[in-house]
Amino acid sequence: MLKRLRSFGVERIYGYPGDGINGILGAFHQVGDEVELIQCRHEEIAAFAATAHAKFTGEVGVCLATSGPGAIHLLNGLYDAKLDHQPVVAIVGQQKRMSLGGNYQQEIDLNSLFKDVASEFVQTCMTPEQARHLIDRAVRVALASRTVTCVIVPDDVQEMPYSDPPRMHGAVKAGGPIALPRVVPDPADLRHAAEVLNAGERVAMLIGQGARGAGDEVVEVAEALGAGVAKALNGRAVLPDDLPFVTGSIGLLGTKPSDTMMQGCDTLLVVGSSFPYSEWLPEEGQARGVQIDIDARVVGLRYPMESNLVGDARETLRALRPLLERKQDRSWREQLEDEVRRWWEILDEQAHTPANPVNPQFVFQELSPRLPDRCILTADSGSATNWWARHLRLRTGMDAALSGTLATMCPAVPYALAAKFAHPGRPVIAALGDGAFQMLGMNAVLDIARYRDRWSDQRLVILVLNNRDLNQVTWEQRVLAGDPKLEMSQVLPDFPYARFADLVGLKGIRVDSPDRVADAWDEALATDGPVVYEAITDPEVPPLPPHIRFEQAKKMAKALAKGDPASGDIVRNSLRGKLRELATR
């Protein structure tokens, strides 16, 4: 099985040992340096790392876990892969075949457990002759369907000697590499899409991770159409943020230029994105729509499109471009570029708003111009994601990833671990909150400390926002539910994050004053080794965009009226931010 995985280019497997996979672990002795096991501190870290490997390489990621509890621990990371359409293969152990059905220790119906997350392919290897085609199909289905697959291997089967399938009825003989097709829509469909786009006067584009590798084509089409381009979070790295027509992220974590563009456009072109929040798209009937996606099951799902093109983003845009007429009236583009310029000024002003003690926006604002060339950025799910999405200006050659659809806590540091293994010569910066660090991040830091010497460039900075608050949920309580902060659920225990880094042999930097922010970044990025950058930040800086909706503002006012414990700080910080925004107009 390991050699079969190696034939598909797999060099490392992320996992954690257990007696339910002893046979597979023993096989690592036989494959030498061909395939290695990266021992993670938790199976969830292993699944996140496999997902990140797929995101940062386009290759299949592989994780390994023992039977019962080990298999269960994989699930959250595997759902992250499934919902973000990443090819990941999970290999899990199972009790001996003769034990199954006997209510045996750690016996779980693994086929049922993985039936949803690995819905395209989950099979149990009941005989050695199956091993070849099960591994082949698991990898092929994962790559072809961009999804999770699972192979379950009972303990006794692992110990059996391998033999090829016999030449007889019922035997399956798999083999050969997978070659993914070139998918381009029918010429008539392309012409219809071009007619829609050519008729538009105010074209908006939204791109996602499906546009990866098509950046040049996106720019060419945007230039022809005079369009602005918004980016779903998983598509952050498709285009650099220094292009004047890139409006940035979209949605509640998005930017005002993206919202302005969506509210004012008369035509919408979506490329490789299944952004789920329809309230941040044009109103139904406002805009004519064209969508490009490789998966026919998701086109036209978020907005009623007039033209749905099923095809590879790059190839489809290349075929579409000659059919597009260059817009002579550039006033829409000029308006959007002006909005983008003013937005960057607003962000800079808001980042310099005083806070107690440090404004989290200022931490990201000072990092942005210091981002190393070709760096890889990872983010968690929380209020830190807001600042990560808005304040960091990605340049050409950089990459970025987060849990886009599942939006789970805790992937930032496991993603960073996998990024360093996939690209050991590139600097990596992870951003997360104190809640995610306490939940799982600190365990993945131990993995980073263990494997750091394997990487040619050891620069890896883990930014932890220490505000002693589960901050994103706190603000969701206020803005979405209209409830004040519930301290018994939201307040976190204090923890010395920088000192923890020192304890495990890394460098820890603690920043509790705005005057220290910039110098601390210079120190962290100049360190030839992993660093935990602990920023003591103000939890009452609203992680909300300036284009907050009326209903959201009404619910926040309701929460304050109910007696939120931080109501005074919230009002003060909100007013400061709004005044600074108005001052730039």
Secondary structure as the mmCIF struct_conf table of DSSP 4:
data_model
#
loop_
_struct_conf.conf_type_id
_struct_conf.id
_struct_conf.beg_label_comp_id
_struct_conf.beg_label_asym_id
_struct_conf.beg_label_seq_id
_struct_conf.end_label_comp_id
_struct_conf.end_label_asym_id
_struct_conf.end_label_seq_id
HELX_RH_AL_P HELX_RH_AL_P1 LEU A 2 SER A 7
TURN_TY1_P TURN_TY1_P1 PHE A 8 GLY A 9
STRN STRN1 ARG A 12 GLY A 15
HELX_RH_3T_P HELX_RH_3T_P1 ASP A 19 ILE A 21
HELX_RH_AL_P HELX_RH_AL_P2 ASN A 22 VAL A 31
TURN_TY1_P TURN_TY1_P2 GLY A 32 ASP A 33
BEND BEND1 GLU A 34 VAL A 35
STRN STRN2 GLU A 36 GLN A 39
BEND BEND2 ARG A 41 HIS A 42
HELX_RH_AL_P HELX_RH_AL_P3 GLU A 43 THR A 57
BEND BEND3 GLY A 58 GLU A 59
HELX_LH_PP_P HELX_LH_PP_P1 VAL A 60 VAL A 60
STRN STRN3 GLY A 61 ALA A 65
TURN_TY1_P TURN_TY1_P3 SER A 67 GLY A 68
HELX_RH_AL_P HELX_RH_AL_P4 PRO A 69 HIS A 73
TURN_TY1_P TURN_TY1_P4 LEU A 74 LEU A 74
HELX_RH_AL_P HELX_RH_AL_P5 LEU A 75 LEU A 83
TURN_TY1_P TURN_TY1_P5 ASP A 84 HIS A 85
STRN STRN4 VAL A 88 GLN A 94
HELX_RH_3T_P HELX_RH_3T_P2 ARG A 97 SER A 99
TURN_TY1_P TURN_TY1_P6 LEU A 100 GLY A 101
BEND BEND4 GLY A 102 GLY A 102
TURN_TY1_P TURN_TY1_P7 GLN A 105 GLN A 106
HELX_RH_AL_P HELX_RH_AL_P6 LEU A 110 LEU A 113
TURN_TY1_P TURN_TY1_P8 PHE A 114 GLU A 120
STRN STRN5 VAL A 122 THR A 124
BEND BEND5 THR A 127 THR A 127
HELX_RH_3T_P HELX_RH_3T_P3 PRO A 128 GLN A 130
HELX_RH_AL_P HELX_RH_AL_P7 ALA A 131 SER A 145
TURN_TY1_P TURN_TY1_P9 ARG A 146 ARG A 146
BEND BEND6 THR A 147 THR A 147
STRN STRN6 VAL A 148 PRO A 154
HELX_RH_AL_P HELX_RH_AL_P8 ASP A 155 GLN A 158
TURN_TY1_P TURN_TY1_P10 GLU A 159 GLU A 159
BEND BEND7 MET A 160 MET A 160
HELX_LH_PP_P HELX_LH_PP_P2 PRO A 161 TYR A 162
HELX_LH_PP_P HELX_LH_PP_P3 ASP A 164 PRO A 166
BEND BEND8 ARG A 167 MET A 168
TURN_TY1_P TURN_TY1_P11 HIS A 169 GLY A 170
BEND BEND9 GLY A 176 GLY A 176
HELX_RH_AL_P HELX_RH_AL_P9 PRO A 187 ALA A 199
BEND BEND10 GLU A 201 ARG A 202
STRN STRN7 VAL A 203 ILE A 207
HELX_RH_3T_P HELX_RH_3T_P4 GLN A 209 ALA A 211
TURN_TY1_P TURN_TY1_P12 ARG A 212 GLY A 213
HELX_RH_AL_P HELX_RH_AL_P10 GLY A 215 LEU A 225
TURN_TY1_P TURN_TY1_P13 GLY A 226 GLY A 226
STRN STRN8 GLY A 228 LYS A 231
HELX_RH_3T_P HELX_RH_3T_P5 LEU A 233 GLY A 235
TURN_TY1_P TURN_TY1_P14 ARG A 236 VAL A 238
BEND BEND11 LEU A 239 LEU A 239
TURN_TY1_P TURN_TY1_P15 ASP A 241 ASP A 242
BEND BEND12 LEU A 243 LEU A 243
TURN_TY1_P TURN_TY1_P16 PRO A 244 PHE A 245
STRN STRN9 VAL A 246 SER A 249
BEND BEND13 GLY A 251 GLY A 251
TURN_TY1_P TURN_TY1_P17 LEU A 252 LEU A 253
BEND BEND14 GLY A 254 GLY A 254
HELX_RH_AL_P HELX_RH_AL_P11 LYS A 256 GLY A 264
BEND BEND15 ASP A 266 ASP A 266
STRN STRN10 THR A 267 VAL A 271
BEND BEND16 GLY A 272 GLY A 272
HELX_RH_3T_P HELX_RH_3T_P6 SER A 278 TRP A 280
BEND BEND17 LEU A 281 LEU A 281
HELX_LH_PP_P HELX_LH_PP_P4 PRO A 282 GLU A 283
TURN_TY1_P TURN_TY1_P18 GLU A 284 GLN A 286
BEND BEND18 ALA A 287 ALA A 287
STRN STRN11 ARG A 288 ASP A 293
BEND BEND19 ILE A 294 ILE A 294
TURN_TY1_P TURN_TY1_P19 ALA A 296 GLY A 300
BEND BEND20 LEU A 301 TYR A 303
BEND BEND21 GLU A 306 GLU A 306
STRN STRN12 SER A 307 VAL A 310
BEND BEND22 GLY A 311 GLY A 311
HELX_RH_AL_P HELX_RH_AL_P12 ALA A 313 LEU A 320
HELX_RH_3T_P HELX_RH_3T_P7 ARG A 321 LEU A 323
HELX_LH_PP_P HELX_LH_PP_P5 LEU A 324 LYS A 327
BEND BEND23 GLN A 328 GLN A 328
HELX_RH_AL_P HELX_RH_AL_P13 SER A 331 ALA A 351
TURN_TY1_P TURN_TY1_P20 HIS A 352 HIS A 352
BEND BEND24 THR A 353 THR A 353
BEND BEND25 ASN A 356 PRO A 357
STRN STRN13 VAL A 358 VAL A 358
HELX_RH_AL_P HELX_RH_AL_P14 PRO A 360 LEU A 367
HELX_RH_3T_P HELX_RH_3T_P8 SER A 368 ARG A 370
HELX_LH_PP_P HELX_LH_PP_P6 LEU A 371 PRO A 372
TURN_TY1_P TURN_TY1_P21 ASP A 373 ARG A 374
STRN STRN14 ILE A 376 ALA A 379
BEND BEND26 SER A 381 GLY A 382
HELX_RH_AL_P HELX_RH_AL_P15 SER A 383 HIS A 391
TURN_TY1_P TURN_TY1_P22 THR A 396 GLY A 397
STRN STRN15 ASP A 399 ALA A 401
BEND BEND27 THR A 405 LEU A 406
BEND BEND28 MET A 409 CYS A 410
HELX_RH_AL_P HELX_RH_AL_P16 ALA A 412 ALA A 422
TURN_TY1_P TURN_TY1_P23 PRO A 424 GLY A 425
BEND BEND29 ARG A 426 ARG A 426
STRN STRN16 VAL A 428 GLY A 433
HELX_RH_AL_P HELX_RH_AL_P17 ASP A 434 ALA A 436
HELX_RH_PI_P HELX_RH_PI_P1 PHE A 437 GLY A 441
HELX_RH_AL_P HELX_RH_AL_P18 MET A 442 TYR A 451
HELX_RH_3T_P HELX_RH_3T_P9 ARG A 452 ARG A 454
BEND BEND30 SER A 456 ASP A 457
STRN STRN17 LEU A 460 ASN A 466
BEND BEND31 ARG A 468 ARG A 468
STRN STRN18 ASP A 469 ASP A 469
HELX_RH_AL_P HELX_RH_AL_P19 ASN A 471 VAL A 479
TURN_TY1_P TURN_TY1_P24 LEU A 480 LEU A 480
BEND BEND32 ALA A 481 ALA A 481
HELX_RH_AL_P HELX_RH_AL_P20 GLU A 487 GLN A 490
STRN STRN19 VAL A 491 VAL A 491
HELX_LH_PP_P HELX_LH_PP_P7 LEU A 492 ASP A 494
HELX_RH_AL_P HELX_RH_AL_P21 TYR A 497 LEU A 503
TURN_TY1_P TURN_TY1_P25 VAL A 504 GLY A 505
BEND BEND33 LEU A 506 LEU A 506
STRN STRN20 LYS A 507 VAL A 511
BEND BEND34 SER A 513 SER A 513
HELX_RH_AL_P HELX_RH_AL_P22 PRO A 514 ALA A 526
BEND BEND35 ASP A 528 GLY A 529
STRN STRN21 PRO A 530 ILE A 536
STRN STRN22 THR A 537 THR A 537
TURN_TY1_P TURN_TY1_P26 PRO A 539 GLU A 540
BEND BEND36 VAL A 541 VAL A 541
TURN_TY1_P TURN_TY1_P27 PRO A 546 HIS A 547
HELX_RH_AL_P HELX_RH_AL_P23 PHE A 550 ALA A 561
TURN_TY1_P TURN_TY1_P28 LYS A 562 GLY A 563
TURN_TY1_P TURN_TY1_P29 PRO A 565 ALA A 566
HELX_RH_AL_P HELX_RH_AL_P24 SER A 567 ALA A 583
TURN_TY1_P TURN_TY1_P30 THR A 584 THR A 584
#
